[in-house]
Amino acid sequence: MSIQAYILIQTDIGKADSVAKAISAIPGVTLAEGVTGPYDVIMRAEAPTMEDFGRTILAKVQAVSGISRTLTCPVTSGL
């Protein structure tokens, strides 16, 4: 069973496109798109375990220049 999550991202002004492009290049990211509303980019990612998710995806997302805030929403299965 893998860990999947959506991450909602607020960016600095004018940085949504460059943030989405940088994030889409991270292994494990399955979707990264610009959106309108309180968040500027939404992404979906998956990893084998929560530890892998944090180490290989979240750490790399947080290192992307232009991100001001993130909100991680894990996907629950079986609802």
C-alpha positions in Angstrom: 0.0 0.0 0.0 1.5 3.3 -1.0 1.0 6.8 0.6 -0.7 9.3 -1.6 -1.4 13.0 -0.9 -2.4 16.3 -2.4 -0.3 19.3 -1.5 -1.8 22.7 -1.8 0.8 25.4 -2.4 0.8 29.1 -2.0 3.6 30.8 -4.0 5.2 34.2 -4.1 3.6 36.6 -6.6 4.3 35.6 -10.2 6.0 32.3 -9.2 3.1 29.8 -9.8 4.3 28.6 -13.2 7.9 28.1 -12.3 6.9 26.4 -9.0 4.6 24.0 -10.9 7.3 23.2 -13.4 9.9 22.6 -10.8 7.6 20.4 -8.7 6.5 18.3 -11.7 10.1 17.2 -12.2 10.3 15.6 -8.7 10.1 11.8 -8.8 6.9 10.6 -7.2 4.9 13.7 -8.2 2.0 12.6 -10.5 0.3 16.0 -11.0 1.3 19.6 -10.6 -0.9 22.3 -11.9 -1.6 26.0 -11.4 -5.0 26.8 -10.0 -7.0 29.9 -8.9 -8.2 30.6 -5.4 -6.4 30.7 -2.1 -3.7 28.3 -3.4 -1.6 28.8 -6.6 -0.5 25.2 -7.3 -2.0 21.8 -6.5 0.0 18.7 -6.7 -0.5 15.0 -6.1 2.3 12.6 -5.2 2.8 9.1 -4.0 5.6 7.1 -2.3 5.8 3.6 -0.8 5.9 4.7 2.9 5.3 7.9 4.9 9.0 8.1 5.6 9.8 7.9 1.9 7.1 10.5 1.2 8.6 13.0 3.7 12.2 12.3 2.7 11.9 12.0 -1.1 9.0 14.3 -1.9 8.2 16.8 0.8 11.8 17.7 1.5 12.3 18.4 -2.2 9.0 20.4 -2.5 10.0 22.6 0.4 13.3 23.3 -1.2 11.7 24.8 -4.4 12.2 28.5 -4.6 9.1 30.7 -4.6 6.9 28.6 -2.2 5.5 30.6 0.7 3.2 28.0 2.3 2.0 24.4 1.8 -0.8 22.2 3.1 -0.5 18.5 2.8 -3.7 16.4 2.5 -3.2 12.7 2.7 -5.6 10.5 0.6 -7.5 8.0 2.6 -8.7 4.9 0.9 -11.8 2.8 1.7 -14.2 5.6 2.2 
